[in-house]
Amino acid sequence: MIPHYRPAFGQEEITAVADVISSGQIAQDGQVRSLEQLFSQNIGRRYACAVSSGTSALILTLKALKVGAGDEVIIPSYTCTALWQAVTAVAAIPIYAEIENETYNLDPQSVKSKISKRTRTIIFPHMFGQPGLIKEIVTFGIPVIEDIAQAYGALIDGEPAGHFGMVCVGSFYATKVVGGGEGGIVLSDSQEIIESIRDLREYDEKDDLRPRQNAKMTDLCAAIAIEQIKKYPQLAARRMAIIEIYRKVSGLNFRLPLNNSTLRPNYYRCIAVHPTKQAGECVAAAWKMGARFRHPVYRPLHLYENKESLPRTEQAWRSQFSVSLFPSMSDTECAEVTAILNRISEL
């Protein structure tokens, strides 16, 4: 069975982990600091703080921004549940906004219509490696948390995704663009915000007693992530080459990534639509043929609560499926997936 994603780890990552183990310092130390510096340089932010996961990055950022009970946080529904988990973890209220039909990220007009007197922040994830219209949303004057868990390396008008929000968060989970096994990061040009994150991520040996977390990243994960960052250009090039092969399949509409010089993707995901079949049928067919295609989003968040209708979100969820894609994919695996796409197009 060809997986949906497989990490592209090699001898470099093995050596990096072995060096950390040999050093005797496997918890948060020099490798974490090196990762913070490297990531902040690449995104163009002044300060960075690595944490235990992307979800922890979101939670600690909300706390640093003093978002709490009764506050509203605008998020997309077409995303993973990490955003809902973070918002509700600080007792705030998630407000779901609609997506636009080009990048499938937050629609600025929908976001604007959702702003109220209780809105404290907006979380903008660039989904599937495709950057969206965040520049329009930051003009609303509401603090924006820019989520690049899937969009490291993507560009907006030549600037790195993650450069535009008041705060940027990222993830080093094994299946992310920069996979470290686990971990997350918070970046900002505000030293005050990052120092608050640093204080909140660990609770021991403090001069006051207040709620904090054990949300540190390990040097083991940081060492792997550093090697992945070094390899990013060739890993992205390989994903792009595979997608170009997939695009030659006739009968399917490949919605993402866009061929857009203004909103340049990182080729993290390949999202397709069948002209007549729903996504679930295509996913099931692929699994029977030997490839684990998936829904890009397991289920839109608003559908768990059944409180409202978001037509564009629901249409995207019903129609879109994500094709197996990873840089370590062999030519044989690529050919097998291409053959499966051809067969699905004929359904």
BELHU-V206606 format. One record per residue. N is the residue number from 1. RES is the residue in three letters. PHI is phi in radians with two decimals (NA if undefined). PSI is psi as a letter, one per 20 degrees, with the letter a starting at -180 (999 if undefined). D_CENTER is the distance of its C-alpha to the mean C-alpha in whole Angstrom. Layout:
N_RES_PHI_PSI_D_CENTER, N_RES_PHI_PSI_D_CENTER
//
This chain:
1_MET_NA_p_25, 2_ILE_-1.42_p_22, 3_PRO_-1.26_r_19, 4_HIS_-1.21_h_16, 5_TYR_-2.63_q_14, 6_ARG_-2.42_p_16, 7_PRO_-1.06_q_15, 8_ALA_-1.74_m_17, 9_PHE_-1.70_q_19, 10_GLY_-2.38_b_23, 11_GLN_-1.10_h_26, 12_GLU_-1.07_g_24, 13_GLU_-1.18_h_22, 14_ILE_-1.07_g_25, 15_THR_-1.12_g_27, 16_ALA_-1.09_g_24, 17_VAL_-1.17_g_24, 18_ALA_-1.07_h_28, 19_ASP_-1.12_h_29, 20_VAL_-1.13_g_27, 21_ILE_-1.08_g_29, 22_SER_-1.13_h_32, 23_SER_-1.23_h_32, 24_GLY_1.43_j_32, 25_GLN_-2.07_n_29, 26_ILE_-1.74_i_26, 27_ALA_-1.45_a_25, 28_GLN_-1.08_o_23, 29_ASP_-2.79_c_25, 30_GLY_-1.11_h_25, 31_GLN_-1.17_h_22, 32_VAL_-1.12_g_20, 33_ARG_-1.11_h_22, 34_SER_-1.13_h_22, 35_LEU_-1.13_g_18, 36_GLU_-1.00_g_18, 37_GLN_-1.15_g_20, 38_LEU_-1.13_g_18, 39_PHE_-1.16_g_15, 40_SER_-1.13_h_17, 41_GLN_-1.10_g_19, 42_ASN_-1.23_h_16, 43_ILE_-1.55_h_15, 44_GLY_1.47_k_18, 45_ARG_-2.01_q_18, 46_ARG_-1.33_h_21, 47_TYR_-2.32_q_20, 48_ALA_-2.60_q_17, 49_CYS_-2.48_o_17, 50_ALA_-1.42_q_16, 51_VAL_-2.38_a_15, 52_SER_-1.37_h_15, 53_SER_-2.90_r_12, 54_GLY_-1.14_h_8, 55_THR_-1.15_g_11, 56_SER_-1.06_h_14, 57_ALA_-1.03_g_12, 58_LEU_-1.16_g_12, 59_ILE_-1.08_g_15, 60_LEU_-1.17_h_17, 61_THR_-1.15_g_16, 62_LEU_-1.05_g_17, 63_LYS_-1.15_g_20, 64_ALA_-1.10_h_21, 65_LEU_-1.48_j_21, 66_LYS_1.08_k_23, 67_VAL_-1.44_p_22, 68_GLY_-2.62_b_24, 69_ALA_-0.99_p_26, 70_GLY_1.50_i_26, 71_ASP_-1.27_q_24, 72_GLU_-1.87_p_22, 73_VAL_-2.21_p_18, 74_ILE_-1.47_p_17, 75_ILE_-2.45_r_14, 76_PRO_-1.32_q_13, 77_SER_-1.51_h_14, 78_TYR_-1.50_m_12, 79_THR_-2.82_r_9, 80_CYS_-1.40_r_9, 81_THR_-1.29_i_12, 82_ALA_-0.99_h_10, 83_LEU_-1.14_g_11, 84_TRP_-1.08_g_14, 85_GLN_-1.03_g_15, 86_ALA_-1.20_g_14, 87_VAL_-1.09_g_16, 88_THR_-1.26_h_19, 89_ALA_-1.12_h_19, 90_VAL_-1.79_j_21, 91_ALA_1.18_j_23, 92_ALA_-1.52_r_21, 93_ILE_-1.96_o_21, 94_PRO_-1.31_p_18, 95_ILE_-2.01_p_19, 96_TYR_-1.57_p_18, 97_ALA_-1.92_q_18, 98_GLU_-1.40_q_18, 99_ILE_-1.69_q_16, 100_GLU_-1.66_r_18, 101_ASN_-1.64_j_19, 102_GLU_-1.91_g_18, 103_THR_-1.65_i_14, 104_TYR_1.13_k_13, 105_ASN_-1.81_a_12, 106_LEU_-0.90_p_14, 107_ASP_-1.53_p_17, 108_PRO_-0.96_g_19, 109_GLN_-1.17_h_22, 110_SER_-1.15_g_21, 111_VAL_-1.02_g_20, 112_LYS_-1.03_h_23, 113_SER_-1.24_i_25, 114_LYS_-1.63_i_23, 115_ILE_-1.22_p_24, 116_SER_-2.33_a_27, 117_LYS_-1.15_i_29, 118_ARG_-1.69_j_26, 119_THR_-1.23_p_23, 120_ARG_-1.84_h_22, 121_THR_-2.82_r_18, 122_ILE_-2.17_p_15, 123_ILE_-1.79_p_12, 124_PHE_-2.03_n_10, 125_PRO_-1.50_p_6, 126_HIS_-1.46_o_7, 127_MET_-1.40_q_6, 128_PHE_1.11_k_7, 129_GLY_1.42_j_7, 130_GLN_-1.85_o_10, 131_PRO_-1.16_q_10, 132_GLY_-2.12_b_13, 133_LEU_-1.58_l_16, 134_ILE_-1.23_h_15, 135_LYS_-1.08_h_18, 136_GLU_-1.22_h_20, 137_ILE_-1.35_h_18, 138_VAL_-1.16_i_19, 139_THR_-1.25_i_23, 140_PHE_-1.30_i_23, 141_GLY_1.46_j_24, 142_ILE_-1.73_p_21, 143_PRO_-0.97_p_19, 144_VAL_-1.96_p_15, 145_ILE_-1.68_o_12, 146_GLU_-1.63_o_10, 147_ASP_-1.80_o_6, 148_ILE_-1.95_k_5, 149_ALA_-0.95_h_3, 150_GLN_-1.90_j_3, 151_ALA_-2.20_j_6, 152_TYR_-1.00_p_8, 153_GLY_1.63_i_11, 154_ALA_-1.27_q_11, 155_LEU_-2.23_q_14, 156_ILE_-2.18_o_16, 157_ASP_0.90_k_20, 158_GLY_1.44_i_19, 159_GLU_-1.77_q_17, 160_PRO_-1.13_p_14, 161_ALA_-0.97_p_11, 162_GLY_1.84_i_11, 163_HIS_-1.59_i_15, 164_PHE_-1.90_h_16, 165_GLY_-1.34_r_15, 166_MET_-1.02_h_17, 167_VAL_-2.32_q_14, 168_CYS_-2.12_p_11, 169_VAL_-2.17_q_9, 170_GLY_-2.47_r_7, 171_SER_-2.36_q_7, 172_PHE_-2.00_k_9, 173_TYR_-0.99_q_10, 174_ALA_-0.96_h_12, 175_THR_-1.68_j_10, 176_LYS_-1.44_r_7, 177_VAL_-1.00_g_8, 178_VAL_-1.91_n_10, 179_GLY_-1.59_p_11, 180_GLY_-2.13_j_14, 181_GLY_1.70_g_14, 182_GLU_-2.88_r_13, 183_GLY_2.26_r_12, 184_GLY_-2.64_r_11, 185_ILE_-2.68_q_12, 186_VAL_-2.14_p_13, 187_LEU_-2.28_q_15, 188_SER_-2.91_r_17, 189_ASP_-1.54_i_21, 190_SER_-1.67_o_22, 191_GLN_-1.11_h_24, 192_GLU_-1.07_g_25, 193_ILE_-1.11_g_21, 194_ILE_-1.19_h_20, 195_GLU_-1.13_h_24, 196_SER_-1.14_g_23, 197_ILE_-1.07_g_20, 198_ARG_-1.04_h_22, 199_ASP_-1.19_g_25, 200_LEU_-1.32_h_23, 201_ARG_-1.35_i_21, 202_GLU_-2.61_q_24, 203_TYR_-1.87_i_27, 204_ASP_-1.49_q_30, 205_GLU_0.96_l_33, 206_LYS_-1.95_q_32, 207_ASP_-1.52_i_35, 208_ASP_-2.36_r_34, 209_LEU_-1.98_o_33, 210_ARG_-2.62_r_30, 211_PRO_-1.08_p_27, 212_ARG_-2.38_a_25, 213_GLN_-2.20_r_22, 214_ASN_-1.71_n_22, 215_ALA_-2.25_k_19, 216_LYS_-1.48_q_20, 217_MET_-1.62_q_18, 218_THR_-1.63_q_20, 219_ASP_-1.13_h_22, 220_LEU_-1.06_g_21, 221_CYS_-1.18_h_17, 222_ALA_-1.10_h_18, 223_ALA_-1.10_g_20, 224_ILE_-1.14_g_18, 225_ALA_-1.07_h_15, 226_ILE_-1.06_g_18, 227_GLU_-1.15_h_19, 228_GLN_-1.16_h_16, 229_ILE_-1.11_g_15, 230_LYS_-1.04_h_19, 231_LYS_-1.51_i_18, 232_TYR_-0.86_g_15, 233_PRO_-0.98_g_18, 234_GLN_-1.28_h_20, 235_LEU_-1.18_g_17, 236_ALA_-1.15_h_15, 237_ALA_-1.10_h_19, 238_ARG_-1.16_g_19, 239_ARG_-1.06_g_16, 240_MET_-1.07_g_18, 241_ALA_-1.12_h_21, 242_ILE_-1.16_g_20, 243_ILE_-1.06_h_19, 244_GLU_-1.09_h_22, 245_ILE_-1.18_g_24, 246_TYR_-1.06_h_23, 247_ARG_-1.09_i_23, 248_LYS_-1.32_i_27, 249_VAL_-1.24_p_27, 250_SER_-1.50_q_29, 251_GLY_1.67_i_29, 252_LEU_-2.11_q_25, 253_ASN_-1.78_o_23, 254_PHE_-1.56_o_20, 255_ARG_-1.35_h_18, 256_LEU_-2.37_q_15, 257_PRO_-1.38_q_14, 258_LEU_-1.37_q_17, 259_ASN_-1.62_n_20, 260_ASN_-2.39_o_19, 261_SER_-1.28_h_21, 262_THR_-1.39_g_20, 263_LEU_-2.01_n_16, 264_ARG_-1.49_p_15, 265_PRO_-1.38_r_12, 266_ASN_-1.84_j_11, 267_TYR_1.13_k_12, 268_TYR_-1.27_h_10, 269_ARG_-2.28_q_11, 270_CYS_-2.07_o_14, 271_ILE_-1.92_p_15, 272_ALA_-2.19_r_19, 273_VAL_-2.37_p_21, 274_HIS_-1.54_q_25, 275_PRO_-1.13_h_28, 276_THR_-2.28_h_29, 277_LYS_-1.68_q_27, 278_GLN_-1.39_r_25, 279_ALA_-1.01_g_21, 280_GLY_-1.02_h_23, 281_GLU_-1.16_g_26, 282_CYS_-1.20_g_24, 283_VAL_-1.11_g_22, 284_ALA_-1.09_g_25, 285_ALA_-1.12_g_27, 286_ALA_-1.11_g_24, 287_TRP_-1.06_h_24, 288_LYS_-1.15_h_28, 289_MET_-1.53_i_28, 290_GLY_1.94_j_26, 291_ALA_-2.39_p_23, 292_ARG_-1.59_m_20, 293_PHE_-1.22_q_18, 294_ARG_-2.47_r_16, 295_HIS_-1.21_p_15, 296_PRO_-1.01_h_12, 297_VAL_-2.23_p_12, 298_TYR_-1.03_g_14, 299_ARG_-2.80_p_16, 300_PRO_-0.97_q_16, 301_LEU_-1.08_h_16, 302_HIS_-1.18_h_19, 303_LEU_-1.28_h_21, 304_TYR_-1.17_h_21, 305_GLU_-1.79_i_23, 306_ASN_0.90_l_25, 307_LYS_-1.76_i_26, 308_GLU_-2.74_r_25, 309_SER_-2.05_p_24, 310_LEU_-2.19_n_22, 311_PRO_-1.02_g_23, 312_ARG_-1.18_h_20, 313_THR_-1.06_g_18, 314_GLU_-1.17_h_20, 315_GLN_-1.15_g_21, 316_ALA_-1.07_g_18, 317_TRP_-1.15_h_17, 318_ARG_-1.20_h_21, 319_SER_-1.81_h_21, 320_GLN_-1.59_p_18, 321_PHE_-2.30_q_17, 322_SER_-1.80_p_15, 323_VAL_-1.55_q_17, 324_SER_-0.91_p_17, 325_LEU_-2.79_p_16, 326_PHE_-2.79_q_15, 327_PRO_-1.09_h_17, 328_SER_-1.47_j_20, 329_MET_-1.08_p_21, 330_SER_-1.34_r_25, 331_ASP_-1.08_h_27, 332_THR_-1.14_g_28, 333_GLU_-1.10_g_25, 334_CYS_-1.08_g_24, 335_ALA_-1.14_h_27, 336_GLU_-1.16_g_27, 337_VAL_-1.15_h_24, 338_THR_-1.06_g_26, 339_ALA_-1.12_h_29, 340_ILE_-1.12_g_27, 341_LEU_-1.04_g_25, 342_ASN_-1.06_g_29, 343_ARG_-1.18_h_30, 344_ILE_-1.15_h_28, 345_SER_-1.09_h_29, 346_GLU_-1.63_i_32, 347_LEU_-1.11_999_32
//
